[in-house]
Amino acid sequence: MNLLRLPLAYLLLISVVAVPVAGQQKRRVPEKTPAKPAAPAPAPATPVTFDTLLATNVFNIYAEVRGVGQLIRSNVATEVLDPILKLGGPPDDFISTVNWLKTHSDQLMTSRMMVAAWPRGSEIPDAVIAIEFSTVDEATKFELQLNRMLAKVLPPVAASPSPPEKKTDQQMPAAEKAPESVPSYHMQRADSLVLISPKPLQLKKLRPKGSKLLAEDPNFRVAYNRFSSEPVFVYVDIAGIQKESEERTKKSIEEYKKAEEARKEAEEKQKAEAEQKNESDEEPQLTEEEKAALAAFEVRPEASTEVPTGLAAKEPTEAEVLGEALSGVRGMLFSIMPNIPDALGVGFSPDNESFDVRLLMIDAPGETSDPIPFFSGLRLGGPVTPESPVVMPSDSELVIMLALDFPEIYGLMSAFDSPQAYIESDGVVATSSHKPVVVAQPAELAAPLKTIERITKINVKDELLPLLGSEVAVSMQMSELGLFGPIIAGGRPVQTKDDSKTPPRMPFVVLSLRDREGMRRLMPRILEGFAGKAAAALAQTERREDTELVSIANMFAYAFVGNFLVLSPDAATTRHVVDSYLKGETLSADAAFRNHTRWQPRQVQAHAYLSPAFAESYKSWANNASTRISDEARALLARVSTNPQPVSYSLSNDGLGSLHELHVPKSLVVTAIAGIASTENPPATVKNERSAMSVLWSISSAQRAYKEEKNGSYASLEELLSANLISTDMMERSGYKFEIRLVPDGYEISAVPIEYGKTGKLSFFMNQETPLIRGADHGGGLASASDPQISY
């Protein structure tokens, strides 16, 4: 009621004064004076919405989820969450949150959720979550419900201790009060928005006076409009992150300079005090022997800096110089400072068949960023229609195609200043200390490309580049190289080498050609320049139909297939490419490749293809009897991996900027989540097996420590326990029984489950020769040194 007194008093005063004045005005003769304009009505307050909540320079990351309730109730969310809930063993809070969201999804059916993170000021919370509703009443109702749920999931935390206050005996309570707790989150409502933050939030801090709204930022509008139909949108302000980093670096440099100045002042002060003290002391008297020694030291000649003839540096061979030059060229390709975009826009769309991610690189006006900043030296050319699938074998597992601008790359490497580029003809290098340093390297190392051209006797710019097209493709059989397959945790047998198996195919490169005949004439010269005349003399040529294969002692091979040049360090791999081409077994004829790259633009600057073999690897892993997962996980993995599909990617430019687009099959995502969840939450037997392996490693470390202490002797299990080098409790919790057998010059450790099938299935063996563990399922019997290795 007190709050109402002031406006009521003003209203009463206005009524008392206004009435007599109005009566007096009626009795007077009206004067012909211009009427005063009425005071403008106060402008209504701008409602708080997603568009008016944030300024441009408050957060570096902005994310928006559209149709939250629809996303929660979709089949995609259910299929992704099922493996986590059934196999991952998540905490109860996670399960409660998921169930609560499903129950209240109707209230969020058309709502948007915004997440802003990476603040630029210390007064701003680390993150702000905003949920939008159609009306204020809906927001108020949901706020109460959400607050009750979060209070259970995010309990209060202890408040930071305040400095103790001095109290008198009368103020001292009978019992000390328990420390106060504060909420671990802060919730408030602003119009139809519900805001959540880790600490209290002031809306005016999110939109400082005079600042420009984020919704009005040109870069943000470009990204937002481009991904207006995606359910999930993310915006990253790269320019803001760079500016923040530069300011932080500048501040660090200033603090360092101040610290250095303070250090120098302290040193000068200390030096002056020492000199003053030395001047006050009497000069010590030297004996005749000390004076003679001092005189001999002062006239001692300096040591010669000449290098003895026998220790002179050996002149590098031409092959070594060429190798260094090639290393220099490779370093230039990946060490050039990239041109970073101003901002990134990301759109994510979880469709029924695949998860599609699109990333748009937004540049400042008049600037162009590198489409692939991580490989800035590989300058991309104009878009092309890929033709390399006509040459690539259909069983290729990973294929990466790039449309390169070779003349620009050549010019970039020629202008790049490497450390050797400062070497002048007289071998003198100017360093940062302004003192010339004489070096023994030849002047040719100043330019790696010139060194390569000199040794190979080939003018790259005039003789090689005119023969090449822009399309370059690389293929790798990742599964055969051991770089392919699911992420696996826990003990499993290591694959042993099978000599009867066909050797794995090596990676190979495919180059498009403008002039096949010209390249065919140039290749012998290139081969002779890099490998020498002796290697070139070993070249053997095979011609079949319109292909030509040249192999050099099975160490290197190249082939002309159509309008492409195939290069590989392995002749068998090159021959496989030729055979697949002649049989028509190429990617262009493969149904999986055609169907899952159909979405790509006709012309691209780059594209990648990961074959269904990647998804097949999960299926093979789940069906393997040695895989240590539960029967429920094995059944789920078998169900979701029945139809393996490939992963595809493209890089194009639709006029707004470089657009990266990745399509990942939904089945592969669900399979990967199920595989990770099943290994992170294995059956009790597998947990015990991992624990037993940890005990074995602990015993091995304890034996080394005991041997060092006892001068070369190993210990029994009882001796290690009495020396407190291993823990009895850790062995008992593992569910395994351990034994140590001392043998001449060594020991053998065995571990078997206490109750086979219940506390474990695998038996383990280890000795002093190697820290590796061997083991297998022996039905509870002992393992031996002949069992396969077990990795963790």
ZAMARGU-4260 file (C-alpha; in steps of 0.2 Angstrom, whole numbers, plus 5000, padded with zeros to 4 digits):
<rodrens>
0) 5000/5000/5000 | 5014/5012/5003 | 5020/5010/4985 | 5003/5017/4980 | 5003/5033/4991
5) 5015/5043/4980 | 5006/5041/4963 | 4989/5044/4972 | 4996/5060/4980 | 5001/5066/4964
10) 4984/5062/4956 | 4975/5071/4970 | 4986/5087/4969 | 4983/5088/4950 | 4965/5087/4952
15) 4964/5100/4966 | 4975/5112/4956 | 4968/5109/4939 | 4949/5112/4943 | 4951/5130/4949
20) 4963/5134/4935 | 4950/5127/4923 | 4936/5138/4930 | 4946/5154/4930 | 4950/5150/4911
25) 4932/5149/4908 | 4928/5167/4915 | 4942/5175/4906 | 4942/5182/4888 | 4951/5169/4878
30) 4967/5176/4870 | 4972/5173/4853 | 4988/5163/4858 | 4994/5147/4849 | 4990/5132/4858
35) 5004/5122/4866 | 5007/5105/4858 | 5002/5091/4870 | 5017/5081/4878 | 5020/5065/4868
40) 5015/5049/4877 | 5029/5039/4884 | 5035/5026/4871 | 5030/5008/4876 | 5044/4997/4883
45) 5052/4986/4870 | 5047/4968/4873 | 5062/4956/4877 | 5064/4944/4863 | 5078/4934/4855
50) 5080/4948/4843 | 5082/4962/4857 | 5090/4952/4871 | 5109/4952/4865 | 5121/4965/4858
55) 5134/4961/4846 | 5149/4961/4857 | 5143/4952/4872 | 5145/4933/4868 | 5156/4925/4855
60) 5144/4910/4852 | 5126/4910/4849 | 5115/4894/4847 | 5097/4892/4843 | 5086/4876/4844
65) 5069/4878/4835 | 5054/4868/4839 | 5061/4861/4855 | 5046/4850/4859 | 5045/4843/4841
70) 5064/4838/4842 | 5061/4830/4859 | 5047/4819/4853 | 5055/4815/4836 | 5060/4797/4832
75) 5078/4804/4829 | 5080/4809/4848 | 5072/4793/4854 | 5084/4782/4843 | 5099/4792/4849
80) 5095/4792/4867 | 5090/4774/4868 | 5108/4767/4867 | 5113/4779/4881 | 5099/4775/4892
85) 5099/4756/4890 | 5118/4753/4888 | 5127/4768/4895 | 5121/4767/4913 | 5118/4786/4914
90) 5116/4794/4932 | 5098/4796/4938 | 5098/4815/4936 | 5100/4812/4917 | 5086/4800/4916
95) 5075/4811/4926 | 5079/4826/4915 | 5075/4816/4899 | 5059/4809/4906 | 5053/4827/4912
100) 5057/4834/4895 | 5047/4821/4887 | 5032/4824/4898 | 5033/4843/4896 | 5037/4842/4877
105) 5019/4848/4873 | 5022/4865/4881 | 5038/4867/4871 | 5031/4861/4855 | 5034/4877/4845
110) 5046/4885/4857 | 5064/4891/4853 | 5079/4889/4865 | 5094/4900/4864 | 5111/4897/4871
115) 5124/4911/4872 | 5142/4906/4878 | 5160/4912/4878 | 5157/4930/4886 | 5168/4944/4883
120) 5166/4953/4900 | 5169/4947/4918 | 5152/4954/4923 | 5142/4943/4911 | 5138/4924/4916
125) 5148/4911/4907 | 5132/4906/4898 | 5114/4911/4896 | 5099/4900/4891 | 5083/4907/4885
130) 5067/4898/4881 | 5054/4907/4871 | 5035/4905/4873 | 5020/4912/4864 | 5013/4922/4879
135) 5019/4928/4896 | 5006/4917/4905 | 5014/4901/4896 | 5032/4907/4901 | 5026/4910/4919
140) 5018/4893/4921 | 5033/4884/4913 | 5045/4894/4924 | 5038/4887/4940 | 5038/4869/4933
145) 5056/4870/4927 | 5062/4878/4943 | 5055/4863/4953 | 5064/4851/4942 | 5080/4860/4942
150) 5080/4862/4961 | 5081/4843/4961 | 5094/4840/4948 | 5105/4855/4952 | 5105/4856/4971
155) 5112/4872/4980 | 5130/4874/4983 | 5140/4880/4998 | 5142/4899/4998 | 5160/4906/4996
160) 5167/4910/5014 | 5167/4928/5019 | 5180/4935/5030 | 5177/4932/5048 | 5171/4946/5058
165) 5177/4950/5076 | 5162/4947/5088 | 5160/4951/5106 | 5156/4938/5120 | 5138/4944/5119
170) 5136/4943/5100 | 5144/4925/5100 | 5130/4912/5097 | 5128/4897/5107 | 5131/4886/5092
175) 5140/4890/5076 | 5128/4892/5062 | 5130/4880/5047 | 5137/4888/5031 | 5124/4895/5020
180) 5120/4888/5003 | 5117/4897/4987 | 5107/4891/4971 | 5118/4883/4958 | 5108/4892/4945
185) 5098/4908/4943 | 5081/4909/4934 | 5071/4924/4929 | 5057/4929/4917 | 5058/4943/4905
190) 5042/4945/4896 | 5039/4929/4887 | 5056/4922/4889 | 5063/4911/4903 | 5081/4915/4907
195) 5093/4903/4915 | 5111/4907/4920 | 5124/4901/4933 | 5124/4918/4942 | 5112/4932/4944
200) 5109/4941/4927 | 5106/4959/4923 | 5098/4962/4906 | 5106/4979/4904 | 5123/4970/4904
205) 5117/4959/4889 | 5113/4975/4879 | 5124/4990/4885 | 5117/5007/4881 | 5121/5013/4863
210) 5126/4995/4857 | 5120/4987/4841 | 5109/4972/4842 | 5116/4955/4837 | 5101/4953/4826
215) 5106/4968/4816 | 5124/4962/4813 | 5127/4959/4795 | 5137/4943/4797 | 5124/4936/4809
220) 5110/4940/4797 | 5119/4931/4783 | 5121/4916/4793 | 5104/4916/4801 | 5095/4918/4785
225) 5105/4905/4776 | 5101/4892/4790 | 5083/4898/4794 | 5075/4881/4791 | 5088/4870/4801
230) 5081/4864/4818 | 5098/4869/4826 | 5108/4885/4821 | 5125/4890/4828 | 5134/4907/4825
235) 5153/4909/4830 | 5160/4927/4830 | 5178/4923/4824 | 5183/4941/4823 | 5177/4944/4841
240) 5187/4929/4847 | 5203/4936/4838 | 5200/4953/4845 | 5198/4946/4862 | 5214/4936/4860
245) 5224/4951/4853 | 5218/4961/4868 | 5223/4948/4880 | 5240/4946/4872 | 5243/4965/4872
250) 5238/4965/4891 | 5250/4951/4894 | 5264/4959/4885 | 5261/4975/4895 | 5261/4966/4911
255) 5277/4957/4906 | 5286/4974/4902 | 5281/4981/4918 | 5288/4966/4927 | 5304/4967/4917
260) 5306/4986/4921 | 5303/4982/4940 | 5315/4968/4939 | 5328/4979/4931 | 5325/4993/4943
265) 5328/4981/4958 | 5344/4974/4950 | 5351/4991/4947 | 5346/4996/4965 | 5354/4980/4971
270) 5370/4983/4960 | 5372/5001/4966 | 5370/4996/4984 | 5384/4982/4981 | 5395/4995/4973
275) 5393/5007/4987 | 5397/4993/5000 | 5413/4988/4990 | 5419/5006/4989 | 5417/5008/5008
280) 5427/4992/5011 | 5446/4992/5010 | 5454/4985/4995 | 5462/4968/4999 | 5480/4966/4998
285) 5486/4953/4985 | 5501/4942/4988 | 5515/4941/4974 | 5509/4924/4969 | 5490/4930/4967
290) 5497/4945/4957 | 5507/4934/4945 | 5492/4922/4942 | 5481/4937/4939 | 5493/4944/4926
295) 5494/4927/4917 | 5475/4926/4916 | 5474/4943/4908 | 5486/4940/4894 | 5480/4923/4890
300) 5475/4922/4872 | 5458/4917/4866 | 5454/4900/4861 | 5454/4897/4842 | 5437/4896/4834
305) 5443/4886/4819 | 5436/4869/4817 | 5449/4855/4816 | 5451/4848/4799 | 5447/4830/4805
310) 5430/4836/4812 | 5425/4846/4797 | 5406/4844/4792 | 5403/4832/4778 | 5397/4839/4762
315) 5379/4833/4760 | 5375/4821/4745 | 5363/4827/4731 | 5350/4814/4738 | 5351/4822/4755
320) 5349/4840/4748 | 5334/4834/4738 | 5326/4826/4753 | 5328/4842/4763 | 5321/4852/4749
325) 5306/4841/4748 | 5303/4842/4767 | 5304/4861/4765 | 5290/4861/4752 | 5279/4850/4763
330) 5282/4862/4777 | 5277/4876/4767 | 5261/4868/4762 | 5255/4867/4780 | 5264/4881/4789
335) 5258/4896/4779 | 5247/4908/4790 | 5229/4905/4785 | 5216/4919/4781 | 5203/4916/4794
340) 5184/4921/4791 | 5175/4934/4801 | 5162/4922/4807 | 5155/4905/4805 | 5137/4899/4803
345) 5132/4881/4807 | 5116/4873/4803 | 5111/4855/4809 | 5097/4845/4803 | 5093/4828/4810
350) 5084/4820/4796 | 5076/4803/4795 | 5090/4795/4786 | 5105/4806/4790 | 5112/4819/4801
355) 5117/4834/4790 | 5129/4848/4795 | 5132/4863/4785 | 5145/4876/4789 | 5146/4893/4781
360) 5162/4904/4781 | 5157/4922/4781 | 5171/4935/4776 | 5173/4953/4779 | 5168/4964/4764
365) 5182/4963/4751 | 5191/4949/4759 | 5192/4930/4755 | 5197/4917/4768 | 5205/4900/4765
370) 5191/4887/4763 | 5201/4875/4772 | 5212/4885/4785 | 5221/4870/4792 | 5229/4867/4775
375) 5231/4885/4770 | 5245/4880/4758 | 5234/4870/4747 | 5225/4884/4738 | 5209/4878/4730
380) 5204/4883/4712 | 5188/4885/4704 | 5174/4872/4706 | 5174/4856/4695 | 5163/4842/4691
385) 5173/4827/4699 | 5179/4814/4686 | 5190/4804/4697 | 5176/4792/4703 | 5178/4785/4685
390) 5196/4779/4690 | 5194/4775/4709 | 5191/4757/4713 | 5173/4753/4720 | 5181/4746/4736
395) 5190/4762/4740 | 5186/4766/4759 | 5192/4784/4760 | 5193/4796/4745 | 5197/4814/4746
400) 5196/4825/4731 | 5202/4843/4729 | 5202/4855/4715 | 5219/4864/4717 | 5226/4879/4709
405) 5243/4873/4705 | 5250/4890/4698 | 5245/4899/4714 | 5252/4886/4725 | 5268/4887/4715
410) 5269/4906/4717 | 5264/4905/4735 | 5279/4893/4739 | 5291/4903/4729 | 5287/4919/4739
415) 5287/4910/4755 | 5301/4915/4767 | 5308/4900/4775 | 5323/4901/4788 | 5335/4896/4774
420) 5328/4910/4763 | 5339/4923/4772 | 5355/4914/4767 | 5364/4925/4755 | 5377/4919/4742
425) 5391/4922/4754 | 5383/4911/4768 | 5379/4925/4780 | 5362/4926/4789 | 5356/4941/4798
430) 5348/4937/4815 | 5337/4946/4827 | 5352/4951/4837 | 5359/4960/4822 | 5375/4950/4823
435) 5379/4941/4806 | 5381/4922/4808 | 5392/4912/4796 | 5383/4896/4790 | 5390/4881/4780
440) 5375/4878/4770 | 5375/4881/4751 | 5365/4895/4744 | 5354/4883/4735 | 5345/4879/4751
445) 5337/4897/4751 | 5323/4891/4739 | 5318/4872/4740 | 5309/4873/4724 | 5324/4880/4715
450) 5334/4866/4723 | 5322/4853/4716 | 5322/4860/4699 | 5341/4861/4699 | 5343/4843/4704
455) 5329/4835/4693 | 5333/4847/4679 | 5314/4851/4677 | 5307/4868/4676 | 5291/4865/4686
460) 5282/4881/4681 | 5285/4879/4662 | 5286/4860/4660 | 5275/4852/4673 | 5261/4864/4678
465) 5254/4866/4660 | 5252/4847/4659 | 5241/4845/4675 | 5223/4848/4678 | 5216/4854/4694
470) 5207/4838/4701 | 5218/4828/4713 | 5211/4813/4723 | 5219/4803/4737 | 5213/4785/4742
475) 5217/4776/4758 | 5212/4758/4763 | 5210/4763/4782 | 5205/4746/4789 | 5220/4737/4782
480) 5231/4750/4789 | 5224/4749/4806 | 5216/4766/4806 | 5199/4761/4803 | 5186/4755/4816
485) 5176/4758/4831 | 5182/4767/4847 | 5184/4752/4859 | 5188/4752/4877 | 5192/4737/4888
490) 5202/4721/4886 | 5202/4713/4869 | 5214/4701/4860 | 5226/4709/4849 | 5225/4704/4831
495) 5240/4693/4826 | 5249/4694/4810 | 5243/4682/4797 | 5256/4679/4784 | 5244/4671/4772
500) 5234/4687/4771 | 5235/4698/4755 | 5246/4713/4759 | 5237/4729/4762 | 5235/4741/4748
505) 5244/4757/4750 | 5237/4774/4748 | 5238/4781/4730 | 5236/4798/4722 | 5226/4802/4706
510) 5230/4818/4696 | 5220/4824/4682 | 5229/4828/4666 | 5227/4841/4652 | 5240/4833/4641
515) 5242/4814/4644 | 5256/4812/4630 | 5266/4827/4637 | 5266/4819/4654 | 5270/4802/4647
520) 5286/4810/4640 | 5290/4819/4656 | 5288/4805/4668 | 5305/4796/4664 | 5314/4813/4667
525) 5305/4815/4683 | 5309/4797/4688 | 5327/4799/4684 | 5328/4816/4693 | 5322/4809/4709
530) 5328/4791/4709 | 5343/4792/4698 | 5347/4784/4681 | 5349/4766/4689 | 5332/4766/4696
535) 5325/4773/4679 | 5333/4758/4670 | 5323/4746/4680 | 5307/4753/4674 | 5295/4740/4667
540) 5280/4745/4656 | 5263/4736/4654 | 5250/4741/4642 | 5232/4735/4642 | 5219/4744/4632
545) 5220/4762/4635 | 5230/4760/4651 | 5249/4760/4654 | 5257/4755/4670 | 5276/4758/4674
550) 5284/4749/4689 | 5301/4751/4696 | 5307/4736/4706 | 5291/4735/4715 | 5296/4751/4725
555) 5286/4763/4715 | 5273/4763/4701 | 5263/4775/4691 | 5249/4772/4678 | 5240/4782/4665
560) 5222/4778/4666 | 5210/4788/4655 | 5215/4806/4658 | 5222/4803/4675 | 5239/4799/4682
565) 5240/4786/4696 | 5254/4787/4708 | 5258/4774/4722 | 5273/4767/4731 | 5266/4750/4729
570) 5265/4742/4711 | 5251/4730/4717 | 5240/4745/4722 | 5243/4753/4706 | 5239/4737/4697
575) 5223/4735/4707 | 5217/4753/4701 | 5221/4748/4683 | 5212/4731/4684 | 5196/4739/4693
580) 5195/4752/4679 | 5196/4739/4665 | 5183/4728/4674 | 5171/4743/4676 | 5172/4741/4695
585) 5174/4759/4700 | 5165/4772/4711 | 5156/4779/4697 | 5147/4762/4695 | 5144/4759/4713
590) 5126/4761/4719 | 5131/4766/4736 | 5142/4780/4730 | 5130/4786/4717 | 5115/4786/4729
595) 5124/4795/4744 | 5133/4808/4734 | 5117/4813/4724 | 5114/4828/4736 | 5130/4836/4732
600) 5131/4851/4720 | 5136/4847/4702 | 5152/4857/4704 | 5162/4857/4720 | 5179/4863/4726
605) 5182/4847/4737 | 5172/4831/4741 | 5175/4816/4752 | 5168/4799/4753 | 5169/4786/4768
610) 5163/4770/4762 | 5150/4758/4771 | 5166/4748/4777 | 5167/4760/4791 | 5149/4756/4797
615) 5153/4737/4793 | 5168/4738/4806 | 5156/4741/4820 | 5145/4726/4815 | 5160/4715/4813
620) 5166/4720/4830 | 5149/4717/4838 | 5148/4700/4831 | 5165/4695/4836 | 5164/4682/4850
625) 5180/4690/4859 | 5171/4707/4860 | 5168/4710/4879 | 5150/4718/4878 | 5133/4712/4885
630) 5121/4702/4876 | 5109/4717/4876 | 5122/4728/4868 | 5126/4715/4855 | 5108/4713/4850
635) 5106/4732/4849 | 5121/4734/4838 | 5116/4720/4827 | 5099/4728/4824 | 5105/4746/4821
640) 5120/4741/4809 | 5110/4730/4797 | 5111/4742/4783 | 5128/4751/4783 | 5129/4767/4774
645) 5143/4779/4768 | 5148/4796/4774 | 5149/4810/4761 | 5155/4828/4762 | 5157/4842/4749
650) 5164/4860/4749 | 5156/4872/4737 | 5152/4891/4736 | 5134/4897/4734 | 5139/4916/4733
655) 5138/4919/4752 | 5154/4910/4756 | 5163/4893/4757 | 5150/4880/4762 | 5155/4864/4770
660) 5142/4851/4770 | 5143/4834/4779 | 5130/4820/4778 | 5132/4806/4791 | 5120/4791/4791
665) 5109/4791/4806 | 5112/4772/4808 | 5130/4775/4809 | 5128/4789/4823 | 5117/4777/4833
670) 5129/4763/4831 | 5144/4773/4836 | 5134/4779/4852 | 5129/4761/4856 | 5147/4755/4854
675) 5154/4768/4865 | 5140/4767/4878 | 5142/4748/4879 | 5161/4749/4882 | 5160/4763/4895
680) 5147/4753/4904 | 5152/4735/4902 | 5145/4719/4911 | 5152/4716/4929 | 5163/4702/4922
685) 5172/4714/4910 | 5174/4727/4924 | 5182/4714/4934 | 5194/4709/4920 | 5199/4727/4918
690) 5202/4728/4936 | 5213/4712/4936 | 5223/4719/4922 | 5227/4734/4932 | 5232/4723/4946
695) 5244/4714/4935 | 5252/4730/4929 | 5254/4736/4948 | 5262/4719/4952 | 5274/4721/4938
700) 5279/4739/4944 | 5281/4732/4961 | 5292/4719/4956 | 5304/4731/4947 | 5304/4742/4963
705) 5308/4727/4974 | 5322/4721/4962 | 5330/4738/4963 | 5329/4738/4982 | 5335/4720/4985
710) 5349/4721/4972 | 5342/4710/4959 | 5330/4698/4967 | 5311/4696/4963 | 5298/4694/4977
715) 5284/4682/4980 | 5266/4689/4982 | 5267/4688/5001 | 5284/4698/5001 | 5276/4712/4990
720) 5261/4713/5001 | 5272/4714/5017 | 5282/4727/5009 | 5266/4737/5005 | 5270/4738/4987
725) 5253/4731/4981 | 5236/4733/4989 | 5226/4718/4996 | 5210/4727/4994 | 5213/4731/4976
730) 5216/4712/4972 | 5200/4707/4982 | 5189/4720/4973 | 5194/4713/4956 | 5186/4696/4958
735) 5202/4687/4953 | 5214/4676/4961 | 5233/4680/4958 | 5248/4669/4960 | 5267/4673/4957
740) 5279/4659/4953 | 5297/4663/4954 | 5308/4656/4940 | 5326/4657/4937 | 5330/4676/4933
745) 5312/4680/4933 | 5294/4678/4938 | 5277/4673/4931 | 5260/4680/4936 | 5244/4672/4933
750) 5226/4678/4936 | 5210/4668/4935 | 5192/4672/4940 | 5187/4667/4957 | 5170/4661/4951
755) 5171/4658/4932 | 5157/4666/4922 | 5152/4677/4937 | 5167/4687/4942 | 5176/4685/4925
760) 5179/4674/4910 | 5196/4678/4904 | 5212/4671/4912 | 5228/4681/4911 | 5247/4678/4911
765) 5262/4690/4913 | 5280/4689/4916 | 5296/4699/4918 | 5301/4699/4899 | 5287/4711/4893
770) 5274/4722/4901 | 5261/4715/4889 | 5247/4704/4896 | 5242/4688/4887 | 5226/4679/4890
775) 5210/4670/4884 | 5195/4661/4890 | 5201/4645/4897 | 5185/4641/4907 | 5193/4647/4923
780) 5210/4638/4920 | 5227/4645/4919 | 5233/4656/4905 | 5250/4654/4897 | 5264/4663/4887
785) 5257/4656/4871 | 5240/4665/4873 | 5237/4680/4862 | 5241/4697/4869 | 5227/4707/4877
790) 5226/4726/4875 | 5216/4737/4887
</rodrens>
